Amino acid sequence: MKYRCVIFDCDGTLVDTLEDIAGAMNASLAAHGFPAAPIEKYRDMTGWGVFKLASLALPEDVRTEETIRTVSLYTVHLMEEQIEYRSRPYPGISALLAELKAKKFSLGVLSNKSDAALRLLIDKLFGPTTFDAVYGLRPHVPPKPDPTALWEMTMALDRIPSDTVFVGDSEIDMETARGAGCYPLGVSWGFRPRSVLEEAGAASIIDTPEEIWEIIGRK
């Protein structure tokens, strides 16, 4: 079959993490004397990584490089020390992953979350053996939408971009997939509206995890 590898974004794609992202950032904002942002506002602010998230969540008049860095680092600390999660896989995701694994697809997760926080979350919700590769944001590797990390993952999985589907819920993910030469598959259940995915060049958009089989064709 044409596709042999499926790589997923995490937040808004595999897992509904909105409450935990907002909770960690708002706790960091409060700890440094700044007002919290409404949870729903985080739908449009996530995806670029914690530094951009902090910049968007902070009041405009205090967005200095030092303040953004301080709030960001404390947010990462809270995420990496998190013991209890409100985050849960979206309906149908766990069953889809089991089917993909049974059919010998290579599976990965690529996120702009910190690498440690991502691995803790994925292990907690899916176990340590579901995915063949899990990459969060790492030193000296540019974040999505730069395609470098996606290329690295396909090579680590002994795959090539043309046999890889990259699944995500944001314009960042679609740009990453297109830049890497992977199939850009959008999901409608995540943080961004369908129109954003369409404008970002999604080749297809699915409304349920099961619909991925219409793309990869090995059901």
N, C-alpha and C positions, 0 to 999 in steps of 0.2 A: 504494500500500500504506500501511497505517497508520503503520509505523515507517520513518523515513528516516535516522535518526542512531543510532549506537551509541557510547557513551562507556564506557571501561573504567577501573577501578581498575588500579594497576600491581602492587604487591607481593601475591603470592598469587592473582592473577587472570590477568594476562598473563605474569608472570615469577616463577619460583621464586627469590626473593631472600633466603631465610632465612639461608643461610650468610654472605652478604655483610653483611646487617644485623647479625647476631650478631657477626661478625668485627670490624666497625667499632666497635660499641658496646663490645665486650669489650676491644678495644685501647685505647679511650678510658678505660674503667674502670681498666685496668692502669696506664696512663700517669699516672693520678691516685691510685694506691695502693689501689684497691678490687678486690675479687674479681670474677672473670668469672661471668656467669650461664650455665647450661646452654643449649645451642643450642635444644633443644626448648621451653624456657620462652618463647622469643621468639615462638612461634606465637600465644600468648595476649596478648602485650604489644604487638605491632605494630598499626599502623593509625591511631593518634591523632596521630602526628607524633613528632619526635625528643625534644621536651621531656617528654612523657608517658612515652615509652620510657625515657628516662634515669631518670626518677623511679621507675619500676617496677623497673628493673634495679639501681639502687643499694640498698645495705642500708638498712633503714628508719631506723636511728638517725643517718644522715648526709644525709637528704633535705631539706637546706636549699635555699632558692631559689638561693643563690649556687652551691652545689655542682652542683645540677641544671643550671643555666645553663652552668657551666664544662664539664661533661662533655658536654652537648648540643652546644655550639659546636665542641668538638674532634671529636666524632663527625661532624658535618656537614662539617668540614674534610677528614676522612679520606675521606668518601664523595665529595666533590667533586674530590678529588685522585686518586681511584682510577683506575688504568690497566688492571689486569687484573680481570676479573669471573668469579666462579664461578657467578653467576646465569645462568640460561638460560630461554628461553620454554618454557612448558608444551607438551607434545605436542599438535599440531594447531592451535596458535595462529597460527603464521605462515601456514599454508594458509588458515585462516579469514579472516585480515586481507586476504590477497590476493583472496579471493572477494568479500568485502564491498566492497573498493575497486573491483573490476571491475564490481560492480553499482551503483556510484555512491552508496553510503552515505557520509554524513559520519562521520568517525571521530575520536575524541578520547581523550585519557588525562587523568584527574584523580586526583591523589594528594596525600597529606599529606607526601610526601618534600619536601626542599628543592627549589625550582624548578631550580636549576643541576644538582643531582645527578640529578634525574629526567630532564632533557633529555639529559645525558651518557649515561645508561643506555639510554634509548629510541633515541637516535641510534646507539649502539654495536650494539644487538641488532636493530633494525628498520630502520635507515637514516633519513635526515632527511625523507623524503617520504611515508612510510606514513600518518602521522596528519596531520589538518588542524589540530589544536590539541593542545598539550601544556601542562598547567598543574600545577605543583607548588605547594608552600606559598610564598606571596608576602606581602610586607609589606602590612598594612592590609586583607588579605582573610582572613576567619576560616576556620579549617580545617574539613574535613568533621567532623561531620555537618551543620554549617551549610550550607544549600543555595546560598548566594550564589555561590560559584565555579562550581557546576554551572549556575546560571542564566546567569552570564556566558559560559560556554562555549557553551551552546545559542544564545545571541544572536550570538556571534562566528561561529558556523557557519551562521547564518541559519536556525535551526531553532527549534522550540518544545518545551517539556517533553513535551507529549502525543504527539509523534512521535519521542520519544527513549527508548531503552533504556539504563539504566545498569547495568553489569555489575560485580559485586564479590564478594568472598569473606568479608566480615565484616558484623557488625551495624551498623558505622559506615556502610558503603556502602548498606545497605538503608534505613537511616534518612535518609541523604542523598537517595537517589532518591525516597523517599516524600515528604520535605519539599519537594522541588523539583517534584513532580508528574510525574516520569518513571517508566517501568516498572522496578520493582526486580527484577533478575534475579540470582539467586545462583549461584555455582559451587561444586561439592562438592570440587574438587581443591585448594583453597587452604589457608589457615592455620587456619580455623575449622571446627568440625564442622557437619554439616547442621542439627542441632537449633538451633544458634545463629541460623542464617539463617532458619529457620522461625519462631522466636520473634520475630525482628526484622521480620517482615512481608514476606519475599520472596514475590513473586507466583508465581514458578516457580524451580526449582533444576535446573540442568543438570549432567550428569556428564561430558560431553565437549564440546569447543568446537563440534563439528558440530551438536549438538542445538539451538543457537541458532536454526537455521532453522525449527524448530517454533514458535518465538515470533514471528519477524519475517516468515516466510512468503513469501520471495521466492527460493527455491532453484531 
